[in-house]
Amino acid sequence: MPKSKVEPQKSAGVKRTPAKKGAAISVAEFLTLKQPKGDLVLDVDGHAVALTSLDRVYWPAEKVTKYDLLCYYLRISPHLMPFLKDRPAILQRWPRGVNAPMFFQQDLASAPGFVKTVHLTNQEGRELDYAVYTTPASLLYFVNLGTIEQHPWHSTTAKLDKPDWIAIDLDPKQAPWENVLQVALITKAVCDEVGLQAFPKTSGSSGIHIYVPLQPTNTYERAAEFSRLLATEVAQRAPRIATVERTIAKRKKQQVYVDWMQNARGKSLASVFTARAKPQATVSMPLTWKQIGQGVKISDFTVKNVPALLKKNGDPWSEFFASRQKLKL
């Protein structure tokens, strides 16, 4: 893979759009609107964020609108932003909702002044201007573009080549959910044995993600190699229900795919707390290991109930960045 510039470069390719004129409403006012329609300007920490088509339905079956999604991200942003801040974003845009076509955007042609970009070279050698999460205003801007899900890099712009977590994706395909939970607990046991604290979350789609926070001192290659060894050990301990076989046709139906391959530079997984473009408007929810043992379900967490659940139960990942660790290879 061609190497990107280690330090972000100032880009001349992104056109800066003028600030939206007109009166802006406050976040508090925005959150109390009753079935808003059309467009408005929202003041987010002094940044004027233009929001459009607020009444557009994003999840038709659940009757969840673009406005509902924007409110979700505003309410959740204190918990979400630490996992997004200063990270390049791979934008997956559903501008017409989850039942309409999605497209990827890694190159920003234009953006308001409060949206930071970083000039990088992608895997094919193309120079691109990546969007960068910085503030809740930047997040709301991306969501307004139809970025229902948030997919940050595993590293920040300060150390683009040094990830500060690794992630294992437990992908069930046809395997039963109880097998996913069992493989998650085996993964925890392996991490415990090598002295690493692991944090589980629902993917919000079909599986479980397990993150290991790291000090940003390892190359992507070293982090990926560790994740490969970890996944291989998990699969060897439970070969009946776990595998690292990438080819679906070669897996047994009861086997959960222990996917370590998303830890390469420029790859990403759906962020913790992100909404997913899936039925029921599910959320990738941080969990405790006790919840894994009790049989938690993907459908337990949606954009409608997660803010209230956090207020009631607290954030299981509140100590994530205080738990950064050294890899032991």
C-alpha angles and dihedrals in degrees: 000000000000112000119249120220108278093221121048113255126217108255126220092186101077115087112218112225119215119256114269111258124222138063115318123211124221126252090248091054091045093054092055098050116125113226096325120201135201124001139329142162119251124202107222111179091325096315118116106226115191111219121192140192093009093175094055109125112235099175106032097186092051095037091231113157135201088257090055090052093048089051090050092054093046091053094044098041097099088060097036104044096070087063093048106034115120094356124126111247130224100209116214105189128202099173092168098041137267096303094055128074119290126211135191123238122190098152119067114206095183140004140158119271095259092061112090121212134191125209111228141159115240130215092276092052096255118141110232139177105231121202113241126209110231112145139006086264091061090047092051090048091055092045090052088057088060098266095150093166126047117223112179127179119257089245138049130239089255090065107013094170096046115073117208095206141024123215134206117200114208102204115187102186096173097349117115118259093243088062090055090053092047093050089049090056091048089052089052090050092053091048091048091053093055092044099253126134114225129197122208129207137168113257088224086230116061110313149035128272120208118198128194112198113224139191104250094248102102128087118239089249092056093045091049092050091052091049089051092053091046093050092046092052091050092051092048092053094053108023093160093063105018135057142165091207106131097197109086093208090059095053124091115240094246093051123105114214109235097209115196096159098094091078096086121113111278094019123115145183129214106282125247109269093018120139113239127222089236136113114291092022091264124193132220095244128197112236142193119236087243089062090052090053092048094056105257116192134218090235092059091083128056138153087262099058109022098085091053092045091053091051090049102041106020130232114302090200097049091115096044099112092039086059099060110148143191119251116242109212 
